[in-house]
């Protein structure tokens, strides 16, 4: 086999620079994960105290309870990088640094096997594409390095079986088990032992020759316990609760989320090529590794990048065995100039990728945390799963979180499910708030969540940033406007003076979402207008936030201008189920019966929105009116009967005279006609995500 010549070396260097430049750009972007934040805080604990964190100190729901295992090496590294360079530069250093190490490891492995230029180029390009696929500041990026290096040890051990190799394998796997994801290492080393065993059988080796492999295999099993938590990756894998696959995307089958993995489709062909080469070379260990990892990747999508990298390492090794030297100058020219042409096209491709790359941003509550700290707040925060990690980073220790991304590390599945349902159920929210004495609530900026916060009778809106809402149990900045924000159909003229005062407060708050300030301006202008309906008509042509248009839509409906109301509803970006029902009601008042049915069908197709029993009543009343007109379609008639039976089962009797604009606020359904903040109609706690 021949080493690369000067021209080929220059081409390879240029290709590596090109790929590295593209990855430097993509790794400099903000990443979409929030788990990194709790990793940073765990690393801070470890570095500053020198003690292994064994119990939770961040969440009030599990304070003092034992954690299964933290990836301490990663936690310490990412903390030191962030502490030294800041979060953005530190996370960039981690992502780009691990990429460079992986690139050098794979290239060194290929060149050490004396691979030709095309094989090494294939490795460089694949590493770049593979790494760019899952750019998260998480331990997974470091696992790539362990996978690549494990093939060094694989080949070293199978080519030179001795106790030195076995010892290196033990130390390496012990280190891996202290990092994260060592289950992949066990698959790779098991494949290695298959090759060793087959060789011993072919050589008809005496039993004493089996002693080394057997003892070293036992030692590798013991190596899994060599971490501060004595948590073995094999045991963790076999005791993993399969229900997590229902709620954590990366644990789900690749076929259930093919879109996000579409970019890896061509690389998946590596498995076919790798197994074909392995069968031809009779490398049964390699066949086992690729089959197990690919089969696992089908059911657990997060394994797919690891499986592809392992297949790449197999292909590099096996291609070098069949790459015999050739005296044919034309073949060498093809390899050199063919690679140069391929490199030119790929450079253009990478330039386009780098120029158009737009990551999925994780919208963390930066301004909300700044406000929380500036106000001197402290206490327990009920929060959604998605931002728990960030709230551990800031404003902890002034605040303790409810739960975060440490699923399967700290929280069991049943608690995780219940905690996620709190945002969708005001009764559960109230119970949790009283149980844990939670003074604060943070929710995504969504009308459903806002309505639930007020329905609990405990919380009022205090601050709004670009993506999240902060509620407090005491005096709040936006007690009244916050209620109207989630329930604009419950507008009362008695709110006028209070909302005007809230507008003055809003103008002094730093970091407040400007769209909320604009919403306040709309409320005040509407309250002060002499001709309310005329004001609504004038605002139709002016740019405004979704919340303002939503408010004006319901006010137009209450004033009886149903054509204007429907026009407002049709221009909304984010909808609640009640918005669709209000649009259908507007169509009904315009005697547009086909339009009513069309909107009702769209309402029934909604996914991921909260459906209250009050919404079901509205749906039944609208269908009942269509039935009276003799225009209710058969498909909707079937649903009408099902909903009617359900409502009867919970003692709600439907009377057609209830269908007017007041029903949208629950009046006529509530046990009491008296309206007050935090006391909406009593059916609000009975709701789900399905009709």
JOURLIN-V151010 format. One record per backbone hydrogen bond with DSSP energy under -1.0 kcal/mol. CO is the residue of the C=O (numbers start at 0). NH is the residue of the N-H. Records with the same first field share a line. If there is no record, write none. Layout:
CO = NH  NH
This chain:
4 = 8
5 = 9
6 = 10
7 = 11
8 = 12
9 = 13
10 = 14
11 = 15
12 = 16
13 = 17
14 = 18
15 = 19
16 = 20
17 = 21
18 = 22
19 = 23
20 = 24
21 = 25
22 = 26
25 = 28
33 = 36
34 = 38
35 = 39
36 = 40
37 = 41
38 = 42
39 = 43
40 = 44
41 = 45
42 = 46
43 = 47
44 = 48
45 = 49
53 = 66
55 = 63
57 = 400
61 = 64
64 = 55
69 = 71
70 = 74
71 = 75
72 = 76
73 = 77
74 = 78
75 = 79
76 = 80
77 = 81
78 = 82
79 = 83
80 = 84
81 = 85
85 = 89
86 = 90
87 = 91
88 = 92
89 = 93
90 = 94
91 = 95
92 = 96
93 = 97
94 = 98
95 = 99
96 = 100
97 = 101
98 = 102
99 = 103
100 = 104
101 = 105
102 = 106
103 = 107
104 = 108
105 = 109
106 = 110
107 = 111
108 = 112
109 = 114
110 = 113
115 = 119
116 = 120
117 = 121
118 = 122
119 = 123
120 = 124
121 = 125
122 = 126
123 = 127
124 = 128
125 = 129
126 = 130
127 = 131
133 = 135
135 = 137
137 = 140
138 = 142
141 = 145
142 = 146
143 = 147
144 = 148
145 = 149
148 = 152
149 = 153
150 = 154
151 = 155
152 = 156
153 = 157
154 = 158
155 = 159
161 = 165
162 = 166
163 = 167
164 = 168
165 = 169
166 = 170
167 = 171
168 = 172
169 = 173
170 = 174
171 = 175
172 = 176
175 = 178  179
180 = 183
181 = 185
182 = 186
183 = 187
184 = 188
185 = 189
186 = 190
187 = 191
188 = 192
189 = 193
190 = 194
191 = 195
192 = 196
193 = 197
194 = 198
195 = 199
196 = 200
197 = 201
198 = 202
199 = 204
205 = 208
206 = 209
209 = 213
210 = 214
211 = 215
212 = 216
213 = 217
214 = 218
215 = 219
216 = 220
217 = 221
218 = 222
221 = 224
222 = 225
224 = 226
226 = 229
231 = 235
232 = 236
233 = 237
234 = 238
240 = 243
241 = 244
242 = 245
243 = 246  247
247 = 250
248 = 251
249 = 301
251 = 300
252 = 255
258 = 261
260 = 263
261 = 264
263 = 267
265 = 268
266 = 269
267 = 270
268 = 272
269 = 273
270 = 274
271 = 275
272 = 276
273 = 277
274 = 278
275 = 279
276 = 280
277 = 282
281 = 283
282 = 286
283 = 287
284 = 288
285 = 289
286 = 290
287 = 291
288 = 292
289 = 293
290 = 294
291 = 295
292 = 296
293 = 297
294 = 298
295 = 299
297 = 253
299 = 302
300 = 303
302 = 306
303 = 307
304 = 308
305 = 309
306 = 310
307 = 311
308 = 312
309 = 313
310 = 314
311 = 315
312 = 316
313 = 317
314 = 318
315 = 319
321 = 323
327 = 331
328 = 332
329 = 333
330 = 334
331 = 335
332 = 336
333 = 337
334 = 338
335 = 339
336 = 340
337 = 341
338 = 342
339 = 343
340 = 344
341 = 345
342 = 346
343 = 347
344 = 348
345 = 349
346 = 350
347 = 351
348 = 352
349 = 353
350 = 354
351 = 355
352 = 356
361 = 363
363 = 365
364 = 368
365 = 369
366 = 370
367 = 371
368 = 372
369 = 373
370 = 374
371 = 376
372 = 375
378 = 399
379 = 439
381 = 441
384 = 387
386 = 390
387 = 391
388 = 392
389 = 393
390 = 395
394 = 397
397 = 378
399 = 380
400 = 59
404 = 406
405 = 408  409  410
408 = 67
410 = 407
411 = 415
412 = 416
413 = 417
414 = 418
415 = 419
416 = 420
420 = 423
421 = 424
424 = 428
425 = 429
426 = 430
427 = 431
428 = 432
429 = 433
430 = 434
431 = 435
432 = 437
438 = 472
439 = 381
440 = 470
442 = 468
443 = 445
445 = 449
446 = 450
447 = 451
448 = 452
449 = 453
450 = 454
451 = 455
452 = 458
453 = 456
459 = 471
460 = 477
462 = 469
463 = 512
466 = 444
467 = 464
468 = 442
469 = 461  462
470 = 440
471 = 459
477 = 481
479 = 483
480 = 484
481 = 485
482 = 486
486 = 489
487 = 490
491 = 494
492 = 495
494 = 498
495 = 499
496 = 500
497 = 501
498 = 502
499 = 503
500 = 504
501 = 505
502 = 506
504 = 507
505 = 508
512 = 515  516
513 = 517
514 = 518
515 = 519
516 = 520
517 = 521
518 = 522
519 = 523
520 = 524
521 = 525
522 = 526
523 = 527
530 = 534
531 = 535
532 = 536
533 = 537
534 = 538
538 = 541
544 = 548
545 = 549
546 = 550
547 = 551
548 = 552
549 = 553
550 = 554
551 = 555
552 = 556
553 = 557
554 = 558
555 = 560
556 = 559
559 = 561
560 = 564
561 = 565
562 = 566
563 = 567
564 = 568
565 = 569
568 = 571
575 = 579
576 = 580
577 = 581
578 = 582
579 = 583
580 = 584
581 = 585
582 = 586
583 = 587
584 = 588
586 = 591
587 = 590
590 = 592
591 = 595
592 = 596
593 = 597
594 = 598
595 = 599
596 = 600
597 = 601
598 = 602
599 = 603
600 = 604
602 = 605
610 = 687
611 = 615
612 = 616
613 = 617
614 = 618
615 = 619
616 = 620
617 = 621
618 = 622
619 = 623
620 = 624
621 = 625
622 = 626
623 = 627
624 = 628
625 = 630
632 = 636
633 = 637
634 = 638
635 = 639
636 = 640
637 = 641
638 = 642
639 = 643
640 = 644
641 = 645
642 = 646
643 = 647
644 = 648
646 = 651
647 = 650
654 = 657
655 = 658
657 = 659
659 = 662
660 = 663
661 = 664  666
662 = 665
665 = 668  669
675 = 678
680 = 683
682 = 685
684 = 686
685 = 612
687 = 610
